Amino acid sequence: MEYVKALSQISEIHQHLARTEVYRGYRPVPVALSGIVGLAAAALQAPGLAARDPIGFVLFWTAIAGVAGLAGSSEIAFNYLFREDAFERRRTRAVIGQVAPSILAGAVITLTFTGLSAALVPLLPGLWAMMFGVAAFAARPYLPRATGWVALFYLAAGSWLLSHAGGGASSPWAVGGTFGAGQLFAALVLYWNLERTE
């Protein structure tokens, strides 16, 4: 019985330590690369795609989100699989667990809105940005404090996009520009707070 209690206390200590230490899995270069993917996609997207083919617009940006997500999380996945010990893997899962609900909610909103009506598609860029801002706020206890500014950027951009949803919020730059700028800002925050001091 004492053995089980001791293991439980050790587990609690590990969880407490994980919350007080800055997670170093997010690195500036992959995060910046994900931003560059967003900006490049905005430049390459056919003009007027959202008006002509709202579902095509959603599919295009869903594919881009997948590519950017792979680019941004590539080092996290590599380290998790090949470099991290059990404690670091637990921290990685904790951080991903903070971000995942907002990303999942964004996916559900996307599927629901596109299933209900193509007229709802112009709302998606703002909602995507806001969900990403909520995800950044959720992960903030594990990241540098300045990450709060990145989260605030996404929430402000999402609010602006929602308020202008009828007037061009589905332009390529509404999505690619917002996420490109946000990810480059996040990369700068990570560099300034983690790598510059190493």
Rosetta constraint file for C-alpha pairs under 8 A:
AtomPair CA 1 CA 5 HARMONIC 6.42 0.50
AtomPair CA 2 CA 6 HARMONIC 6.09 0.50
AtomPair CA 3 CA 7 HARMONIC 6.27 0.50
AtomPair CA 4 CA 8 HARMONIC 6.19 0.50
AtomPair CA 5 CA 9 HARMONIC 6.25 0.50
AtomPair CA 6 CA 10 HARMONIC 6.19 0.50
AtomPair CA 7 CA 11 HARMONIC 6.14 0.50
AtomPair CA 8 CA 12 HARMONIC 6.28 0.50
AtomPair CA 9 CA 13 HARMONIC 6.23 0.50
AtomPair CA 10 CA 14 HARMONIC 6.23 0.50
AtomPair CA 11 CA 15 HARMONIC 6.28 0.50
AtomPair CA 12 CA 16 HARMONIC 6.17 0.50
AtomPair CA 13 CA 17 HARMONIC 6.12 0.50
AtomPair CA 14 CA 18 HARMONIC 6.09 0.50
AtomPair CA 14 CA 87 HARMONIC 7.56 0.50
AtomPair CA 15 CA 19 HARMONIC 6.41 0.50
AtomPair CA 16 CA 20 HARMONIC 6.52 0.50
AtomPair CA 17 CA 21 HARMONIC 6.30 0.50
AtomPair CA 18 CA 22 HARMONIC 7.93 0.50
AtomPair CA 18 CA 23 HARMONIC 8.00 0.50
AtomPair CA 18 CA 91 HARMONIC 5.93 0.50
AtomPair CA 18 CA 142 HARMONIC 7.71 0.50
AtomPair CA 19 CA 141 HARMONIC 6.61 0.50
AtomPair CA 19 CA 142 HARMONIC 6.01 0.50
AtomPair CA 20 CA 141 HARMONIC 7.75 0.50
AtomPair CA 20 CA 142 HARMONIC 7.31 0.50
AtomPair CA 21 CA 142 HARMONIC 6.70 0.50
AtomPair CA 22 CA 141 HARMONIC 7.86 0.50
AtomPair CA 22 CA 142 HARMONIC 5.06 0.50
AtomPair CA 22 CA 143 HARMONIC 5.13 0.50
AtomPair CA 22 CA 144 HARMONIC 6.33 0.50
AtomPair CA 23 CA 91 HARMONIC 7.40 0.50
AtomPair CA 23 CA 92 HARMONIC 7.73 0.50
AtomPair CA 23 CA 95 HARMONIC 7.88 0.50
AtomPair CA 23 CA 142 HARMONIC 5.28 0.50
AtomPair CA 23 CA 143 HARMONIC 5.61 0.50
AtomPair CA 24 CA 143 HARMONIC 7.72 0.50
AtomPair CA 24 CA 194 HARMONIC 7.54 0.50
AtomPair CA 25 CA 75 HARMONIC 7.31 0.50
AtomPair CA 25 CA 76 HARMONIC 5.35 0.50
AtomPair CA 25 CA 79 HARMONIC 7.80 0.50
AtomPair CA 25 CA 92 HARMONIC 7.18 0.50
AtomPair CA 26 CA 30 HARMONIC 7.86 0.50
AtomPair CA 26 CA 31 HARMONIC 7.21 0.50
AtomPair CA 26 CA 72 HARMONIC 7.92 0.50
AtomPair CA 26 CA 73 HARMONIC 7.38 0.50
AtomPair CA 26 CA 75 HARMONIC 7.60 0.50
AtomPair CA 26 CA 76 HARMONIC 6.57 0.50
AtomPair CA 26 CA 190 HARMONIC 7.58 0.50
AtomPair CA 27 CA 31 HARMONIC 6.38 0.50
AtomPair CA 27 CA 75 HARMONIC 7.45 0.50
AtomPair CA 27 CA 187 HARMONIC 7.25 0.50
AtomPair CA 27 CA 190 HARMONIC 6.60 0.50
AtomPair CA 27 CA 191 HARMONIC 7.59 0.50
AtomPair CA 28 CA 32 HARMONIC 5.91 0.50
AtomPair CA 28 CA 186 HARMONIC 7.54 0.50
AtomPair CA 28 CA 187 HARMONIC 4.20 0.50
AtomPair CA 28 CA 188 HARMONIC 6.75 0.50
AtomPair CA 28 CA 190 HARMONIC 5.53 0.50
AtomPair CA 28 CA 191 HARMONIC 5.54 0.50
AtomPair CA 29 CA 33 HARMONIC 6.07 0.50
AtomPair CA 29 CA 187 HARMONIC 6.82 0.50
AtomPair CA 30 CA 34 HARMONIC 6.29 0.50
AtomPair CA 30 CA 71 HARMONIC 5.74 0.50
AtomPair CA 30 CA 72 HARMONIC 4.55 0.50
AtomPair CA 30 CA 73 HARMONIC 6.92 0.50
AtomPair CA 30 CA 74 HARMONIC 7.03 0.50
AtomPair CA 30 CA 75 HARMONIC 7.05 0.50
AtomPair CA 31 CA 35 HARMONIC 6.56 0.50
AtomPair CA 31 CA 71 HARMONIC 7.31 0.50
AtomPair CA 31 CA 72 HARMONIC 4.56 0.50
AtomPair CA 31 CA 73 HARMONIC 7.62 0.50
AtomPair CA 31 CA 183 HARMONIC 5.96 0.50
AtomPair CA 31 CA 184 HARMONIC 7.07 0.50
AtomPair CA 31 CA 186 HARMONIC 7.09 0.50
AtomPair CA 31 CA 187 HARMONIC 5.48 0.50
AtomPair CA 32 CA 36 HARMONIC 6.28 0.50
AtomPair CA 32 CA 72 HARMONIC 7.56 0.50
AtomPair CA 32 CA 183 HARMONIC 5.82 0.50
AtomPair CA 32 CA 184 HARMONIC 4.92 0.50
AtomPair CA 32 CA 186 HARMONIC 7.65 0.50
AtomPair CA 32 CA 187 HARMONIC 5.26 0.50
AtomPair CA 33 CA 37 HARMONIC 6.24 0.50
AtomPair CA 33 CA 68 HARMONIC 7.54 0.50
AtomPair CA 33 CA 71 HARMONIC 6.39 0.50
AtomPair CA 33 CA 72 HARMONIC 6.66 0.50
AtomPair CA 34 CA 38 HARMONIC 6.49 0.50
AtomPair CA 34 CA 67 HARMONIC 7.79 0.50
AtomPair CA 34 CA 68 HARMONIC 4.36 0.50
AtomPair CA 34 CA 69 HARMONIC 6.72 0.50
AtomPair CA 34 CA 71 HARMONIC 5.47 0.50
AtomPair CA 34 CA 72 HARMONIC 5.13 0.50
AtomPair CA 34 CA 180 HARMONIC 7.30 0.50
AtomPair CA 34 CA 183 HARMONIC 6.68 0.50
AtomPair CA 35 CA 39 HARMONIC 6.37 0.50
AtomPair CA 35 CA 68 HARMONIC 7.26 0.50
AtomPair CA 35 CA 179 HARMONIC 6.17 0.50
AtomPair CA 35 CA 180 HARMONIC 3.79 0.50
AtomPair CA 35 CA 181 HARMONIC 6.54 0.50
AtomPair CA 35 CA 182 HARMONIC 7.16 0.50
AtomPair CA 35 CA 183 HARMONIC 4.67 0.50
AtomPair CA 35 CA 184 HARMONIC 5.54 0.50
AtomPair CA 36 CA 40 HARMONIC 5.99 0.50
AtomPair CA 36 CA 180 HARMONIC 5.87 0.50
AtomPair CA 36 CA 184 HARMONIC 7.74 0.50
AtomPair CA 37 CA 41 HARMONIC 6.07 0.50
AtomPair CA 37 CA 64 HARMONIC 7.41 0.50
AtomPair CA 37 CA 67 HARMONIC 7.61 0.50
AtomPair CA 37 CA 68 HARMONIC 5.88 0.50
AtomPair CA 37 CA 180 HARMONIC 7.26 0.50
AtomPair CA 38 CA 42 HARMONIC 6.26 0.50
AtomPair CA 38 CA 64 HARMONIC 7.01 0.50
AtomPair CA 38 CA 65 HARMONIC 7.89 0.50
AtomPair CA 38 CA 68 HARMONIC 6.97 0.50
AtomPair CA 38 CA 175 HARMONIC 7.65 0.50
AtomPair CA 38 CA 176 HARMONIC 4.41 0.50
AtomPair CA 38 CA 177 HARMONIC 6.88 0.50
AtomPair CA 38 CA 179 HARMONIC 6.10 0.50
AtomPair CA 38 CA 180 HARMONIC 4.87 0.50
AtomPair CA 39 CA 43 HARMONIC 6.39 0.50
AtomPair CA 39 CA 173 HARMONIC 7.70 0.50
AtomPair CA 39 CA 176 HARMONIC 4.98 0.50
AtomPair CA 39 CA 177 HARMONIC 5.71 0.50
AtomPair CA 39 CA 179 HARMONIC 7.75 0.50
AtomPair CA 39 CA 180 HARMONIC 5.10 0.50
AtomPair CA 39 CA 181 HARMONIC 7.95 0.50
AtomPair CA 40 CA 44 HARMONIC 6.21 0.50
AtomPair CA 40 CA 176 HARMONIC 7.63 0.50
AtomPair CA 41 CA 45 HARMONIC 5.87 0.50
AtomPair CA 41 CA 64 HARMONIC 7.06 0.50
AtomPair CA 41 CA 172 HARMONIC 7.72 0.50
AtomPair CA 41 CA 176 HARMONIC 6.35 0.50
AtomPair CA 42 CA 172 HARMONIC 4.62 0.50
AtomPair CA 42 CA 173 HARMONIC 5.39 0.50
AtomPair CA 42 CA 175 HARMONIC 7.32 0.50
AtomPair CA 42 CA 176 HARMONIC 4.75 0.50
AtomPair CA 42 CA 177 HARMONIC 6.78 0.50
AtomPair CA 43 CA 172 HARMONIC 7.33 0.50
AtomPair CA 43 CA 173 HARMONIC 7.82 0.50
AtomPair CA 45 CA 49 HARMONIC 7.46 0.50
AtomPair CA 45 CA 172 HARMONIC 6.24 0.50
AtomPair CA 47 CA 171 HARMONIC 7.62 0.50
AtomPair CA 47 CA 172 HARMONIC 7.52 0.50
AtomPair CA 48 CA 52 HARMONIC 6.21 0.50
AtomPair CA 48 CA 171 HARMONIC 7.21 0.50
AtomPair CA 49 CA 53 HARMONIC 5.51 0.50
AtomPair CA 49 CA 54 HARMONIC 6.85 0.50
AtomPair CA 49 CA 56 HARMONIC 7.16 0.50
AtomPair CA 49 CA 57 HARMONIC 5.87 0.50
AtomPair CA 50 CA 54 HARMONIC 4.45 0.50
AtomPair CA 50 CA 55 HARMONIC 7.70 0.50
AtomPair CA 50 CA 56 HARMONIC 7.33 0.50
AtomPair CA 50 CA 57 HARMONIC 5.09 0.50
AtomPair CA 50 CA 121 HARMONIC 7.93 0.50
AtomPair CA 50 CA 122 HARMONIC 7.81 0.50
AtomPair CA 50 CA 170 HARMONIC 5.88 0.50
AtomPair CA 50 CA 171 HARMONIC 7.06 0.50
AtomPair CA 53 CA 57 HARMONIC 6.27 0.50
AtomPair CA 54 CA 58 HARMONIC 6.40 0.50
AtomPair CA 54 CA 118 HARMONIC 5.95 0.50
AtomPair CA 54 CA 121 HARMONIC 6.29 0.50
AtomPair CA 55 CA 59 HARMONIC 6.14 0.50
AtomPair CA 55 CA 114 HARMONIC 6.85 0.50
AtomPair CA 55 CA 118 HARMONIC 6.91 0.50
AtomPair CA 55 CA 121 HARMONIC 7.83 0.50
AtomPair CA 56 CA 60 HARMONIC 5.95 0.50
AtomPair CA 57 CA 61 HARMONIC 6.28 0.50
AtomPair CA 58 CA 62 HARMONIC 5.94 0.50
AtomPair CA 58 CA 110 HARMONIC 7.95 0.50
AtomPair CA 58 CA 121 HARMONIC 7.52 0.50
AtomPair CA 59 CA 63 HARMONIC 6.15 0.50
AtomPair CA 60 CA 64 HARMONIC 6.30 0.50
AtomPair CA 61 CA 65 HARMONIC 5.93 0.50
AtomPair CA 61 CA 175 HARMONIC 7.85 0.50
AtomPair CA 62 CA 66 HARMONIC 6.28 0.50
AtomPair CA 63 CA 67 HARMONIC 6.39 0.50
AtomPair CA 64 CA 68 HARMONIC 6.00 0.50
AtomPair CA 65 CA 69 HARMONIC 5.76 0.50
AtomPair CA 66 CA 70 HARMONIC 6.15 0.50
AtomPair CA 67 CA 71 HARMONIC 6.21 0.50
AtomPair CA 68 CA 72 HARMONIC 5.96 0.50
AtomPair CA 69 CA 73 HARMONIC 5.96 0.50
AtomPair CA 70 CA 74 HARMONIC 5.58 0.50
AtomPair CA 73 CA 77 HARMONIC 6.21 0.50
AtomPair CA 74 CA 78 HARMONIC 6.16 0.50
AtomPair CA 75 CA 79 HARMONIC 5.97 0.50
AtomPair CA 76 CA 80 HARMONIC 5.99 0.50
AtomPair CA 76 CA 92 HARMONIC 7.89 0.50
AtomPair CA 77 CA 81 HARMONIC 6.14 0.50
AtomPair CA 78 CA 82 HARMONIC 5.96 0.50
AtomPair CA 78 CA 83 HARMONIC 7.43 0.50
AtomPair CA 79 CA 83 HARMONIC 4.67 0.50
AtomPair CA 79 CA 84 HARMONIC 5.68 0.50
AtomPair CA 80 CA 84 HARMONIC 5.28 0.50
AtomPair CA 80 CA 88 HARMONIC 7.93 0.50
AtomPair CA 80 CA 89 HARMONIC 5.96 0.50
AtomPair CA 80 CA 92 HARMONIC 7.47 0.50
AtomPair CA 84 CA 88 HARMONIC 5.44 0.50
AtomPair CA 84 CA 89 HARMONIC 5.88 0.50
AtomPair CA 85 CA 89 HARMONIC 6.15 0.50
AtomPair CA 86 CA 90 HARMONIC 6.22 0.50
AtomPair CA 87 CA 91 HARMONIC 6.46 0.50
AtomPair CA 88 CA 92 HARMONIC 6.22 0.50
AtomPair CA 89 CA 93 HARMONIC 6.19 0.50
AtomPair CA 90 CA 94 HARMONIC 6.20 0.50
AtomPair CA 91 CA 95 HARMONIC 6.28 0.50
AtomPair CA 92 CA 96 HARMONIC 6.17 0.50
AtomPair CA 93 CA 97 HARMONIC 5.84 0.50
AtomPair CA 94 CA 98 HARMONIC 6.40 0.50
AtomPair CA 95 CA 99 HARMONIC 6.58 0.50
AtomPair CA 95 CA 139 HARMONIC 5.95 0.50
AtomPair CA 95 CA 142 HARMONIC 6.75 0.50
AtomPair CA 96 CA 100 HARMONIC 5.79 0.50
AtomPair CA 96 CA 139 HARMONIC 7.97 0.50
AtomPair CA 97 CA 101 HARMONIC 7.24 0.50
AtomPair CA 98 CA 135 HARMONIC 6.97 0.50
AtomPair CA 98 CA 138 HARMONIC 5.48 0.50
AtomPair CA 98 CA 139 HARMONIC 5.45 0.50
AtomPair CA 99 CA 103 HARMONIC 6.62 0.50
AtomPair CA 99 CA 135 HARMONIC 4.64 0.50
AtomPair CA 99 CA 136 HARMONIC 6.95 0.50
AtomPair CA 99 CA 138 HARMONIC 6.29 0.50
AtomPair CA 99 CA 139 HARMONIC 6.08 0.50
AtomPair CA 100 CA 104 HARMONIC 5.97 0.50
AtomPair CA 100 CA 135 HARMONIC 7.44 0.50
AtomPair CA 101 CA 105 HARMONIC 6.00 0.50
AtomPair CA 101 CA 135 HARMONIC 7.69 0.50
AtomPair CA 102 CA 106 HARMONIC 6.16 0.50
AtomPair CA 102 CA 131 HARMONIC 5.48 0.50
AtomPair CA 102 CA 132 HARMONIC 6.83 0.50
AtomPair CA 102 CA 134 HARMONIC 6.54 0.50
AtomPair CA 102 CA 135 HARMONIC 5.34 0.50
AtomPair CA 103 CA 107 HARMONIC 6.37 0.50
AtomPair CA 103 CA 131 HARMONIC 6.72 0.50
AtomPair CA 103 CA 132 HARMONIC 6.96 0.50
AtomPair CA 103 CA 135 HARMONIC 7.11 0.50
AtomPair CA 104 CA 108 HARMONIC 6.26 0.50
AtomPair CA 105 CA 109 HARMONIC 6.09 0.50
AtomPair CA 105 CA 131 HARMONIC 7.51 0.50
AtomPair CA 106 CA 110 HARMONIC 6.11 0.50
AtomPair CA 106 CA 127 HARMONIC 7.34 0.50
AtomPair CA 106 CA 128 HARMONIC 6.01 0.50
AtomPair CA 106 CA 131 HARMONIC 6.09 0.50
AtomPair CA 107 CA 111 HARMONIC 6.23 0.50
AtomPair CA 108 CA 112 HARMONIC 5.99 0.50
AtomPair CA 109 CA 113 HARMONIC 5.90 0.50
AtomPair CA 110 CA 114 HARMONIC 6.08 0.50
AtomPair CA 110 CA 124 HARMONIC 6.82 0.50
AtomPair CA 111 CA 115 HARMONIC 5.98 0.50
AtomPair CA 112 CA 116 HARMONIC 6.09 0.50
AtomPair CA 113 CA 117 HARMONIC 6.16 0.50
AtomPair CA 113 CA 118 HARMONIC 7.40 0.50
AtomPair CA 113 CA 120 HARMONIC 5.77 0.50
AtomPair CA 113 CA 121 HARMONIC 6.72 0.50
AtomPair CA 114 CA 118 HARMONIC 5.60 0.50
AtomPair CA 114 CA 120 HARMONIC 6.92 0.50
AtomPair CA 114 CA 121 HARMONIC 6.47 0.50
AtomPair CA 116 CA 120 HARMONIC 7.77 0.50
AtomPair CA 117 CA 121 HARMONIC 7.63 0.50
AtomPair CA 120 CA 124 HARMONIC 7.29 0.50
AtomPair CA 121 CA 170 HARMONIC 7.69 0.50
AtomPair CA 122 CA 165 HARMONIC 5.29 0.50
AtomPair CA 122 CA 166 HARMONIC 6.79 0.50
AtomPair CA 122 CA 168 HARMONIC 7.81 0.50
AtomPair CA 122 CA 169 HARMONIC 6.02 0.50
AtomPair CA 122 CA 170 HARMONIC 5.21 0.50
AtomPair CA 123 CA 127 HARMONIC 6.38 0.50
AtomPair CA 123 CA 161 HARMONIC 7.68 0.50
AtomPair CA 123 CA 162 HARMONIC 5.84 0.50
AtomPair CA 123 CA 165 HARMONIC 5.55 0.50
AtomPair CA 123 CA 169 HARMONIC 7.56 0.50
AtomPair CA 123 CA 170 HARMONIC 7.96 0.50
AtomPair CA 124 CA 128 HARMONIC 5.83 0.50
AtomPair CA 125 CA 129 HARMONIC 6.23 0.50
AtomPair CA 125 CA 158 HARMONIC 7.11 0.50
AtomPair CA 125 CA 161 HARMONIC 6.72 0.50
AtomPair CA 125 CA 162 HARMONIC 7.67 0.50
AtomPair CA 125 CA 169 HARMONIC 6.80 0.50
AtomPair CA 125 CA 170 HARMONIC 6.62 0.50
AtomPair CA 125 CA 174 HARMONIC 6.57 0.50
AtomPair CA 125 CA 175 HARMONIC 5.62 0.50
AtomPair CA 126 CA 130 HARMONIC 6.19 0.50
AtomPair CA 126 CA 157 HARMONIC 7.10 0.50
AtomPair CA 126 CA 158 HARMONIC 3.93 0.50
AtomPair CA 126 CA 159 HARMONIC 6.26 0.50
AtomPair CA 126 CA 160 HARMONIC 7.26 0.50
AtomPair CA 126 CA 161 HARMONIC 4.63 0.50
AtomPair CA 126 CA 162 HARMONIC 4.81 0.50
AtomPair CA 126 CA 165 HARMONIC 7.69 0.50
AtomPair CA 126 CA 169 HARMONIC 7.65 0.50
AtomPair CA 127 CA 131 HARMONIC 6.05 0.50
AtomPair CA 127 CA 158 HARMONIC 6.06 0.50
AtomPair CA 127 CA 162 HARMONIC 7.14 0.50
AtomPair CA 128 CA 132 HARMONIC 6.18 0.50
AtomPair CA 128 CA 158 HARMONIC 7.22 0.50
AtomPair CA 129 CA 133 HARMONIC 6.19 0.50
AtomPair CA 129 CA 154 HARMONIC 5.27 0.50
AtomPair CA 129 CA 155 HARMONIC 6.44 0.50
AtomPair CA 129 CA 157 HARMONIC 6.70 0.50
AtomPair CA 129 CA 158 HARMONIC 4.72 0.50
AtomPair CA 129 CA 178 HARMONIC 7.42 0.50
AtomPair CA 129 CA 179 HARMONIC 7.43 0.50
AtomPair CA 130 CA 134 HARMONIC 6.22 0.50
AtomPair CA 130 CA 154 HARMONIC 5.83 0.50
AtomPair CA 130 CA 155 HARMONIC 4.68 0.50
AtomPair CA 130 CA 156 HARMONIC 7.80 0.50
AtomPair CA 130 CA 157 HARMONIC 7.62 0.50
AtomPair CA 130 CA 158 HARMONIC 4.84 0.50
AtomPair CA 130 CA 159 HARMONIC 7.17 0.50
AtomPair CA 131 CA 135 HARMONIC 6.19 0.50
AtomPair CA 131 CA 155 HARMONIC 7.91 0.50
AtomPair CA 132 CA 136 HARMONIC 6.22 0.50
AtomPair CA 132 CA 151 HARMONIC 7.47 0.50
AtomPair CA 132 CA 154 HARMONIC 6.58 0.50
AtomPair CA 132 CA 155 HARMONIC 7.91 0.50
AtomPair CA 133 CA 137 HARMONIC 6.22 0.50
AtomPair CA 133 CA 150 HARMONIC 7.45 0.50
AtomPair CA 133 CA 151 HARMONIC 4.26 0.50
AtomPair CA 133 CA 152 HARMONIC 6.47 0.50
AtomPair CA 133 CA 153 HARMONIC 7.38 0.50
AtomPair CA 133 CA 154 HARMONIC 4.68 0.50
AtomPair CA 133 CA 155 HARMONIC 5.15 0.50
AtomPair CA 134 CA 138 HARMONIC 6.11 0.50
AtomPair CA 134 CA 151 HARMONIC 6.74 0.50
AtomPair CA 134 CA 155 HARMONIC 7.44 0.50
AtomPair CA 135 CA 139 HARMONIC 6.31 0.50
AtomPair CA 135 CA 151 HARMONIC 7.77 0.50
AtomPair CA 136 CA 140 HARMONIC 6.06 0.50
AtomPair CA 136 CA 147 HARMONIC 7.10 0.50
AtomPair CA 136 CA 148 HARMONIC 7.27 0.50
AtomPair CA 136 CA 150 HARMONIC 7.35 0.50
AtomPair CA 136 CA 151 HARMONIC 5.09 0.50
AtomPair CA 137 CA 147 HARMONIC 7.65 0.50
AtomPair CA 137 CA 148 HARMONIC 6.15 0.50
AtomPair CA 137 CA 151 HARMONIC 5.62 0.50
AtomPair CA 139 CA 143 HARMONIC 6.52 0.50
AtomPair CA 140 CA 144 HARMONIC 6.93 0.50
AtomPair CA 140 CA 145 HARMONIC 6.65 0.50
AtomPair CA 140 CA 147 HARMONIC 6.13 0.50
AtomPair CA 140 CA 148 HARMONIC 6.47 0.50
AtomPair CA 141 CA 145 HARMONIC 7.60 0.50
AtomPair CA 143 CA 147 HARMONIC 6.56 0.50
AtomPair CA 144 CA 189 HARMONIC 7.72 0.50
AtomPair CA 144 CA 190 HARMONIC 7.23 0.50
AtomPair CA 144 CA 193 HARMONIC 6.47 0.50
AtomPair CA 144 CA 194 HARMONIC 7.88 0.50
AtomPair CA 146 CA 150 HARMONIC 7.27 0.50
AtomPair CA 146 CA 189 HARMONIC 6.45 0.50
AtomPair CA 147 CA 151 HARMONIC 6.38 0.50
AtomPair CA 147 CA 186 HARMONIC 6.88 0.50
AtomPair CA 147 CA 189 HARMONIC 6.67 0.50
AtomPair CA 148 CA 152 HARMONIC 6.08 0.50
AtomPair CA 149 CA 153 HARMONIC 6.11 0.50
AtomPair CA 150 CA 154 HARMONIC 6.46 0.50
AtomPair CA 150 CA 182 HARMONIC 6.51 0.50
AtomPair CA 150 CA 185 HARMONIC 6.58 0.50
AtomPair CA 150 CA 186 HARMONIC 5.97 0.50
AtomPair CA 151 CA 155 HARMONIC 6.29 0.50
AtomPair CA 152 CA 156 HARMONIC 6.01 0.50
AtomPair CA 153 CA 157 HARMONIC 5.99 0.50
AtomPair CA 153 CA 182 HARMONIC 6.98 0.50
AtomPair CA 154 CA 158 HARMONIC 5.91 0.50
AtomPair CA 154 CA 178 HARMONIC 7.53 0.50
AtomPair CA 154 CA 182 HARMONIC 6.70 0.50
AtomPair CA 155 CA 159 HARMONIC 6.08 0.50
AtomPair CA 156 CA 160 HARMONIC 6.21 0.50
AtomPair CA 157 CA 161 HARMONIC 6.08 0.50
AtomPair CA 157 CA 178 HARMONIC 6.89 0.50
AtomPair CA 158 CA 162 HARMONIC 6.07 0.50
AtomPair CA 159 CA 163 HARMONIC 6.18 0.50
AtomPair CA 160 CA 164 HARMONIC 6.26 0.50
AtomPair CA 161 CA 165 HARMONIC 5.75 0.50
AtomPair CA 161 CA 169 HARMONIC 5.52 0.50
AtomPair CA 161 CA 174 HARMONIC 7.18 0.50
AtomPair CA 162 CA 169 HARMONIC 7.46 0.50
AtomPair CA 164 CA 168 HARMONIC 7.01 0.50
AtomPair CA 164 CA 169 HARMONIC 5.97 0.50
AtomPair CA 165 CA 169 HARMONIC 4.72 0.50
AtomPair CA 165 CA 170 HARMONIC 7.21 0.50
AtomPair CA 168 CA 174 HARMONIC 7.94 0.50
AtomPair CA 169 CA 174 HARMONIC 5.50 0.50
AtomPair CA 170 CA 174 HARMONIC 6.05 0.50
AtomPair CA 170 CA 175 HARMONIC 7.34 0.50
AtomPair CA 171 CA 175 HARMONIC 7.23 0.50
AtomPair CA 172 CA 176 HARMONIC 5.89 0.50
AtomPair CA 172 CA 177 HARMONIC 7.48 0.50
AtomPair CA 173 CA 177 HARMONIC 4.38 0.50
AtomPair CA 173 CA 178 HARMONIC 6.92 0.50
AtomPair CA 174 CA 178 HARMONIC 5.85 0.50
AtomPair CA 175 CA 179 HARMONIC 6.12 0.50
AtomPair CA 176 CA 180 HARMONIC 5.54 0.50
AtomPair CA 177 CA 181 HARMONIC 5.83 0.50
AtomPair CA 178 CA 182 HARMONIC 5.94 0.50
AtomPair CA 179 CA 183 HARMONIC 5.87 0.50
AtomPair CA 180 CA 184 HARMONIC 6.16 0.50
AtomPair CA 181 CA 185 HARMONIC 6.07 0.50
AtomPair CA 182 CA 186 HARMONIC 6.13 0.50
AtomPair CA 183 CA 187 HARMONIC 6.06 0.50
AtomPair CA 184 CA 188 HARMONIC 6.22 0.50
AtomPair CA 185 CA 189 HARMONIC 6.27 0.50
AtomPair CA 186 CA 190 HARMONIC 6.17 0.50
AtomPair CA 187 CA 191 HARMONIC 6.04 0.50
AtomPair CA 188 CA 192 HARMONIC 5.95 0.50
AtomPair CA 189 CA 193 HARMONIC 5.99 0.50
AtomPair CA 190 CA 194 HARMONIC 5.55 0.50
AtomPair CA 190 CA 195 HARMONIC 7.07 0.50
AtomPair CA 191 CA 195 HARMONIC 4.86 0.50
AtomPair CA 191 CA 196 HARMONIC 5.82 0.50
AtomPair CA 192 CA 196 HARMONIC 5.32 0.50
AtomPair CA 192 CA 197 HARMONIC 7.56 0.50
AtomPair CA 193 CA 197 HARMONIC 6.92 0.50
AtomPair CA 194 CA 198 HARMONIC 6.73 0.50
